[in-house]
């Protein structure tokens, strides 16, 4: 029973922290254009992460 007296406020506190983080992300436009990002991934040109490195085939 004493464990519940400790764990319930901890769980409520963690939930409030998560809710605050969600509202922070809404306020800072983190969900502004998710559809545009999804389309950009499909239509972006394939460029290597390190342009100075040449592609090598393994096999």
Buried (B, 14 or more C-beta within 10 A) or exposed (E): EEEEEEEEEEEEEEEEEEEEEEEEEEEEEEEEEEEEEEEEEEEEEEEEEEEEEEEEEEE
